[in-house]
Amino acid sequence: MPAPIVAEYFKKIHRIISALDETNFRIIQCIREYGPRNLQRIARKAKIPYPTVHARVSKLEKQGILRTWASPSYAKIGLIRATVLLTPTPGKDLLAGEALKIPGYWLRIMRCMGECNGYYSIHAVPEANRSDFQQYLDQLVASNLAREYRIYWLEDQHTSIPNFEYYDTTIGKWRFTWETWLRQLSDHKLAKHAKTGLKTPSRPPFDKKDLIILKELMKNARVTLANLAGMLGTTVPGAKYRFDKIRERGFIHEFVVEFLPYAPEISELYEVRLDFKNESSLISKTNTFLALPFTLHQSQIRGMNSVAARVYLPRGEMSNLYALLSRLVRNGILSNFAYLLLDPLSIKAQTFSYEYYDDEEGWRYDNNDYISRLQNLLTEFEDNEAQQAIFEPMSIATTA
């Protein structure tokens, strides 16, 4: 790499390391516990002067090290999340990525390697149209756009912040105690009074304006009431009334606090599927796995004793994670596991598709229209005889 790029590379690594101090840890822990919207309350709970809290949060957000957003309770607004692993037909990779966007109900799409070499995507589709969505994916295979796909329907996502107990501020280094974690996860002691399985939460009434507030909170949990009022065409008290009702009715599943524990330049992003031996192991071990310093979030997979977990690790530690999971299979905790390497530079993201909701008709979903648009996309591809490879300039990731 040229000298300026090398200098910027190490500068970004140092930026992450310098953010790992006791004061920031206390602030992040309080944001997680009390929510991100009231920094004065965070300052009181953390016993840190408000100007310090405000300055540090603003700096971390500007540097891309800290991000807060709201995770909706999808079931309460009539949606269900799904993970799709799509293996494109060779030569049609870019086209397959565009095809995943056609129905509109996508949240994340990114390249992946491993169990699936192609695309990893997350969707939030109307629950009433689950079979329609799968029929659309079937069409991708029937049209020879993809070789195969797998779909996993997900329960609510549960997130965590880095477990700062494993960071030694005196030497500026994370501790990866794999033997300790193996013992914790291998313990056959079962959780008491825990319940799992499909849930059917009540669906309180909502309208398009409620969804607009939710999607803005999904972009930034600290969006101001004044900004929300401007989008809704109402007063600040009117926006506050709606916001308070949204929280009271449980439309916000949780506030997510994303804080980078390791520099992206020396780390990797993985999606790991843990197939537990039985439901008891699933119930008793998921919280333990979520508390590990490299687990960002996890969701139970519907109809399976499995969890989909997002893992973010320094590059040199992945072999240890593989060894840990392999040992858990031998110890009878897991029946299987699989993992995907995700490409963070390829991520395309959007909020849930609130624009397809109508107060009178509900969620609009038209498979005939989507399949027609898919055929048009294929026709345009075949008619273009000058297809050229698209290469992207080298860049350095700033977020995970």
Secondary structure, 3 states (H helix, E strand, C coil): CCHHHHHHHHHHHHHHHHCCCHHHHHHHHHHHHHCCCCHHHHHHHHCCCHHHHHHHHHHHHHCCCEEEEEEECHHHHCEEEEEEEEEECCCCHHHHHHHHHCCCCEEEEEEEEECCCEEEEEEEEEHHHHHHHHHHHHHHHHCCCEEEEEEEEEEEEEECCCCHHHEECCCCEECCCHHHHHHHHHCCCCCCCCCCCCCCCCCCCCCHHHHHHHHHHHHCCCCCHHHHHHHHCCCHHHHHHHHHHHHHCCCEEEEEEEECCCCHHHEEEEEEEEEECCHHHHHHHHHHHHCCCCEEEEEEECCCCEEEEEEEEEHHHHHHHHHHHHHHHHCCCEEEEEEEEECHHHCEECCCCHHHEECCCEECCCHHHHHHHHHHHHHHHHHCCCCCCCCCCCCCCCCC
